[in-house]
Amino acid sequence: MATALFSHPSSLDHEMPNGHPERVDRIRAVHHIVASPHFDNLLRHEAGPAGDEAILRAHTPEHLRRLRAVAPEEGFEFLDADTSMSPGTLTAALHGAGAAVAAVDLVLSGAVDNAFCAMRPPGHHAESRRAMGFCFFNSAAIAAHHARAHHGLERVAVIDFDVHHGNGTQEIFWSDPNLFYGSTHQMPLYPGTGSVHETGVGNIFNAPLRAGDGGAQFREAMTTRILPALDAFGPDLLVMSAGFDAHRRDPLGSLALDEEDFAWITLRLMEIADRHCGGRIVSVLEGGYDLRALAASVGVHVQTLMRGDAGMVEEERAHSGDED
Ligand SMILES: [Zn+2]
């Protein structure tokens, strides 16, 4: 297995007000874990910014124009109560989307089997015409559209296991039967969408979970609702909206997943990608706000992408004893 890792220093320049959970330290924690020797075999790339053409496949020209117009030269510009731009935000967001596009190009070139984009800000709440929920450009949707428009793929799926529903991806995919969106998420919770009755044109599959649900309920939801539909859809490329805020330690959600659950879903999605599209997967970082849980979860996710198992989880566990 060959796995690429996309990152860019601009992720460190997107600042949020003090105390905001979507903070620069998140990406430092991710960079720290992938710097360990377990990840020596990753093929590391720096992401360039997405071009307007790629952005505009998922967003309106007004949305892009507005973000350019309001981007501040100092301080913060608030787009909603908890989504704000600092001077470094626009560049970081453009590189976030650019990483997803570049990852699609690299995976479809056959140079790697799969790729993980370790970027911030996240993207799955960004709708075609508005930023919200810490998100500005919907990198997963931009990647899916790019794969179809630029590479000629027919069907692309996004699977989203962030604790929050990806309302933006759902909205952008809503009426396109060649784009599949499947999501597990806590409900009720921000942003309020994601019921099983939101089905688009039969291409949207929501499997809401309740506060307190853990790995058993998560695996059941995936196994009974999302994965069979994905298998039937038969994607030509699989994109993961990889949020790790469904972890039991996360302060924003109340689900109780562990790293093993993230390894499990990564493996299940790799099996489906193997069956339908030669294993081609692009995974983009979404949420995850407990730094330790985020780092550990990204670690097992990327380790699984690299070698198709989560051996490191057991190794780390054996070494860490029961300190918690
Ligand atoms: Zn989230």
Boltz pocket constraint, residues with backbone or C-beta under 6 A from the ligand:
constraints:
  - pocket:
      binder: B
      contacts: [[A, 162], [A, 163], [A, 164], [A, 243], [A, 245], [A, 286], [A, 287], [A, 288]]
      max_distance: 6.0
